Amino acid sequence: MTADNREKLAVQDWPGRADVVIVGGGIVGCAAAMFLSRYKATVVMVEQATDLAMGTTKANSGIIHAGFDAPPGSMKARMNVRGNRLYHELQPALKYEVNFLGSLVVAKSDDDLKTLEGLLDRGRQNGVPDITIIDRERVLSREPNLSRDVRAGLWAPTAGVIWPFGAALAMAENAVRNGVKVFTGCRLEGFMLDRRKICGVRTNKGDIACKLVINAAGRWADEVSRWAGDDSFSITPRRGEYILFDKSVGSLVNSVLFPTPTKVSKGILVSPTVHGNIFIGPNAENITDKDDLSTTAPGMEEIISGARKLIPDLPLAAAITQFVGLRPVASGDDFIIGPSALVGGLVQAAGIQSPGLASAPAIGELVSEIAAERLGLVRKPGYVEENPDRPAFAELDSRQRQELIARNPLYGRIICRCETVSEGEIVAAIHSPVGARTVDGVKRRTRAGMGRCQGGFCGPRVVGILARELGLPLDAIVKEGPGSQLFFARQTLRGGESHE
Ligand SMILES: Cc1cc2nc3c(=O)[nH]c(=O)nc-3n(C[C@H](O)[C@H](O)[C@H](O)COP(=O)(O)OP(=O)(O)OC[C@H]3O[C@@H](n4cnc5c(N)ncnc54)[C@H](O)[C@@H]3O)c2cc1C
């Protein structure tokens, strides 16, 4: 089957009508989809990228903040504290990778000590559980590599680190299991309106008549809102740069380490990732181009010198990559969540900058409650809470591996040697409810290609598996999305052998 035929088949399932359309398949859209799937309603989520969670959800610090930063009474404070609790509660059913290892704000001066007292007070007003200030000795016994001039720390045990893509995907999979339709490569391009009330959306794949739209379009939420007739806010991208370190230095820090915060950000931090690496960053720079994902030399210097204030002996030789994330900062600075005052049927989930990842389940819960109330939705009997277990071969003991291979021999073929990923896992990732369609989609779902050789060995084998499982020719398989083809021509070598 050709890529065109697949596309046509996919669009045959096109829903001409829905109760709710969610625009944007980042962590916020996915959380909204999951909570809405608990109701009796036709729900469609449209995402312009080839895969879910490719916007700001893809590149951030991955921290489930405890919730002491935002001013009491703000939407950010409310959503962060509730979101943190929901991440603890939802994990056993959704099975995303998260580690609640706690966070520490480090004070080194008299001014810093005053800031810690202020954050403690804010945290208590916001309802953050078990937050406390600990003395120098306790700080250093937790974090022996920390700068010796530390005076005290604000300890928040409910904070954690998460794999943002995995969390978004787990929520989207749960939504699809419960009836939500997800369309990737599907860009919302306009609205159908009846006297300033939404009655449908226009997309590059067709129109959908609907009663309500949830705007979870991240950096483009102002544009989407304007198309519907609500120009009450604008979004500025705020760049944050990072350096990621190899797992060999993964024991450098044990919890998320912050300096005291600045006016625009939580400062440059040093933190473990959920997969056992360490990262430093981000800085915070307002820019104009919403697509500018370039790292800068001054940015790198800024985050290295910032991180050295926490960990003086930074093992720079173990740095493996740099990356950038763009915060969608709304005019007004707080999250914009709730019904539009200007357009009927439009519910905003906009300006979701940090702590948007930590807040996402709470935002999803809130917008779904607003939609349910507006449309008079009732709960669905038979809602399936649990995502199925998906075994990760690398984490199994030898008896479990033998049992798995006996059930499905594909688990006995290791495709990615660096990360020990089997063919069985790759096939499962392709056929899951929101399945991988690209080489990078397989990488993000299974870790195949994330190791030292960065896919040099397993990449071609993953292409072959994708082509076989999707029934596509090899040259229809792309790395990420449009413009990332891996094969350009067929070459005939001496002897008549043909190669892509
Ligand atoms: C440097 C940095 C560090 C951060 N660190 C943290 C942290 O540690 N903890 C934390 O809680 N938060 C953090 N955040 C914030 C967090 O990453 C975001 O709040 C969160 O990812 C926002 O998710 P979203 O779903 O709203 O946006 P996105 O992930 O950007 O999703 C929006 C989606 O909408 C799609 N879209 C846009 N327009 C259209 C259209 N017309 N049609 C169809 N689809 C469309 C986009 O393609 C995109 O996929 C950080 C952010 C940055 C940049």
The ligand as a Gaussian input file, in Angstrom:
#p B3LYP/6-31G(d) Opt

LIG

0 1
 C       12.653000      25.601000      28.541000
 C       11.377000      25.081000      29.131000
 C       11.383000      24.414000      30.361000
 C       10.207000      23.970000      30.919000
 N       10.254000      23.203000      32.045000
 C        9.109000      22.775000      32.609000
 C        9.147000      21.952000      33.756000
 O       10.193000      21.505000      34.185000
 N        7.969000      21.626000      34.338000
 C        6.788000      22.091000      33.878000
 O        5.773000      21.834000      34.503000
 N        6.711000      22.784000      32.732000
 C        7.847000      23.130000      32.080000
 N        7.802000      23.829000      30.920000
 C        6.505000      24.161000      30.355000
 C        5.881000      22.971000      29.618000
 O        6.828000      22.354000      28.782000
 C        4.701000      23.483000      28.801000
 O        3.871000      24.224000      29.640000
 C        3.881000      22.363000      28.189000
 O        4.694000      21.470000      27.481000
 C        2.839000      22.972000      27.266000
 O        2.115000      21.931000      26.662000
 P        1.015000      22.262000      25.571000
 O        0.326000      21.003000      25.279000
 O        0.203000      23.427000      26.033000
 O        1.842000      22.828000      24.338000
 P        2.602000      22.030000      23.164000
 O        3.344000      20.876000      23.681000
 O        3.383000      23.055000      22.421000
 O        1.422000      21.471000      22.284000
 C        0.664000      22.296000      21.438000
 C        0.407000      21.531000      20.176000
 O       -0.517000      22.219000      19.354000
 C       -0.201000      21.936000      18.017000
 N       -0.843000      22.946000      17.175000
 C       -0.614000      24.272000      17.156000
 N       -1.382000      24.882000      16.238000
 C       -2.118000      23.908000      15.648000
 C       -3.087000      23.910000      14.607000
 N       -3.461000      25.038000      13.985000
 N       -3.647000      22.721000      14.248000
 C       -3.278000      21.557000      14.865000
 N       -2.340000      21.510000      15.834000
 C       -1.779000      22.673000      16.240000
 C        1.312000      21.995000      18.006000
 O        1.863000      21.325000      16.897000
 C        1.664000      21.354000      19.321000
 O        1.959000      19.978000      19.209000
 C        8.976000      24.237000      30.296000
 C        8.969000      24.852000      29.040000
 C       10.162000      25.230000      28.448000
 C       10.155000      25.782000      27.078000

